Amino acid sequence: MLLKDNDIVLFQGDSVTDAGRNRENPDDLGYGYPNIIASLFAALHPELNVKFLNRGVSGNRVRDLKNRWTTDCLDLKPTVVSILIGINDTWRNYDSHDYTSPEKFEEDYRYILTRTKEELNAKIIMMEPFVLPEPEDRKDWRVDLDPKIHVVRKLAYEFGAYFIPLDGIMAQFSIIKDPLFWTVDGVHPTNAGHALIAKEWLKLVKAL
């Protein structure tokens, strides 16, 4: 199993990770997949002492992670860093005409991965950003998002990270049940969507 006794697992990302956590309580995990993962892991492996932290911030892009990486990652000394970022780099292009090029996205993502490897030597888990085709306009986002997904895959390979192909997984399950069963708006998961992400994460670390 990937997780060991006394590991510190840090979840990083945007609102999908943030999931309404209480910023005043550094141990609060929110109501989303980080909380489900921590709860299930404790039930499955009570013999292990693993601490889970959530520092996802709603609205963040990869540039925001870069700006707060010292305080919200490196200073916390995690042994496992789980990252889900990228959908807002696409979203801001469509709601604010604030474009992030794949090259800039890669540059900032590479920065946080490089510092994590060099200063922590932590295990890294990368999840690709995703969008489902509900509502209808989300279909147009693929033009912007797909190149960024390819960047995440490329960097995961280059840095030897553990990888969850979340866009493909969400699409796969949206064939079984309507996209709105898994997300409320193509991006933000429902309870079932968060549980699906948690399940895939726990499968990756071989905790299930």
Buried (B, 14 or more C-beta within 10 A) or exposed (E): EBBEEEBBBBBBBBBBBBBEBEEEEEEBBBBBBBBBBBEBBEEEBEEBEBBBBBBBBBEBBBBBBBBBBEEBBBEBEBBBBBBBBBBBBBBBBBEEEEEBEBEBBBBBBBBBBEBBBEEBEBBBBBBBBBBBBBEEEBEEBBEBBBBBBEBBBBBBEEBEBBBBBBBEBBBEBBEEEEBBBBBEEBBBBEEEBBBBBBBBBBEBBEBB
